[in-house]
Amino acid sequence: MPTRKAVPGVQIHAAALMDRARKMTGLTDFGDPWFVQPLEGLIGLINREGALESDDTRGVRVMVKCLADRLNLVDYVKRHPKVRDEKLAVAGIIFAHGRGGSTLTQRLLTASPQLTTAHWWS
């Protein structure tokens, strides 16, 4: 399949988004860099297809927030290494694409007083 030309618009870069997350948190260690190559693939797609008006669109801010969450998680595990030894018993996970009914399912389950549940996770 031929490579498409980038559409006009702002181009974003993984390193720049990671720097924004570092500045947001004051942290620098992302841990295992396994995620960088998939992130660069996503950003390549966005740059080719997205025609971003700004590098501060909602979607870009969400990616920066996810990177900041990773920084915070790595920092937390470094400060509390015993958390790796915790055992979780998960009865079920609701996973669906957008408009797939996952919110309705989650709300029905949280209505039961017999279940312990996270009321929202995003």
Order of alpha helices (4+ residues) and beta strands (2+ residues): alpha-alpha-alpha-alpha
